[in-house]
Amino acid sequence: MSDLSILGLAPANPVIVGSGLLTDQERNIRKLIEKGAGAVVTKTIHPRPPQGLDERILRLPVGMLNSTTYSKRSVNHWLGVLRSFADDGLPVIASLHADTPAELAALAKDVEATGCRALELGISCLNEEDGLEDDNPDRVYAYTSQTRGRTNLPFSVKLAVGEGLQDRVRAAIAGGADAITLSDTIPGAAVSPETGELELNGVFGYSGPGLKPLVLAAIWQLRKRGVELPILGGGGVTGGRDVADYLNVGATVAQVYTALHTDMYETLERIVAETGELVGPFAARESRGAVA
């Protein structure tokens, strides 16, 4: 698989490790790339990392719920790590968010100075007090356009599937996004059989195989309606067949995350190998939504 281009990067294959707890450490990111990831998205960097949160993961029969938000590591820590990645030429995408569009734009500018080559705006965060936050196209446009005004780096805007997605995608495109990432987690809950109460004490982010049909449909509809930007599709990727399915409906690459919570490196190697067997040389597909 070769000649793939996404967000100015040239990953060796279309299997991208998505943002989450597993990508909150430099050593994990480096080893994921060593084990075959086409690129890795960092855990979301925020100017004011959360403190004292009870961040937990609940494994479900299909997928998982998580109550996590942003990286607890400081911006200065991440700037040093990103500079190291850039010095080594590693295909790393920095996930960023902030409390206001102006703060996010300033953070993007600081990250650009490290030599990092690509960003993902993690503006859709289910696990904040106000719940899912990307449901307002005006909000999507504000974050996207102000970030575009401060950086020349290519970036993807991460959105969750659901009501109003078409309008949110249009807002991201109008604001200057170079790509769209679908999907962030969606609201989910599980009931404890012992207490009858909600696990994790509330509604949090669901990820896993249950997302895949929803995201496949969303990507297919976006392509049907003429959206040409690259799309990083994700949700329920557990093997190469899932990656191929995403590519077949119009995704440029596929993100994997939840499956990596079991035997992280071995699972990634298997998915990459299966993808190679099913997809073959990637040059024939990369023209759909590729960034020059």
C-alpha positions, 0 to 999 in steps of 0.5 A: 500500500503506497502513495496514500496522502492524508492531512499532508502525511504519507502513511504507509497504510490506511490504518490510523490509531484514533485518539484516546487513553492509549495515545496519551503516552509518547512510548505508546505512540512510538510503539504503535507506529513501530507496529505498523500504524499508518499514523497515530492521533494523540489524546486530546491536548487542552490548555487546562487539563482536567484535574481530579476526574474519575476517568473510567472505562466500562467494557460492554459485550459489544464495545465500551463506555468511557468517562474520559475527557482530555489528556491530563498532561500539560501543553508544555509537555505535549509541545516537547513530545510533538517536537520530538516526533517531528524531529524523527519524522513520525506520522503523528496527528495532534488532537486539540481542543480548548474552551473557546475558539480563540484559545484553540486557534492559539494552541494550534499555532503553538503546536505548528511551531513544534514541526507537527504536520497535522491536527485533529480538532476534537471539538466534540466532547460528550463527557463534559458537563454540557454533554455532546458539544458539536451539535451546533453548526455555528459552534463548529464553524467558529472553532474551525474558522478561527483555527484556520485563521491562525495556522496553515497546518492541515486539520480534520474536524472530528464530529459525532454521527447523529442529527444535523451531521450534514449541517455540521459538516458543511460548517466545518468545510465553510470554516476551512477544514481539510478533512472530517473525522467520523465518528467521535463517541456517541451517548451511551449508558449501561445499567448495573444488574446489581443496583439497577443504576447507571454504570459510571453514574451517567451517560458517557461515550460509547464506542465499538462495533455498534457504531460501525453501521451508523458511520458507514451510512453517514460516510456514504450519504456525505459522498452521495451528496457531494462532499469531497474532503478526505474522511477519516472513518472510525467506529467498530474497526476490529479487523481488516474487513472493517477497514475495507468496508470504510474505504468502500463507502468513501472513507480515505482512511480508517481509525481504530481505537476501542479494539486496541484495549485488548492486546494493543500491539498484537491487535494492531499488527493483525488489523494492518496485516488483514487490511493489506491482504484485503485492500492491496496497493492503496494508490488506486483508492487514494485519489478519492478525497486525497490532500495534495 
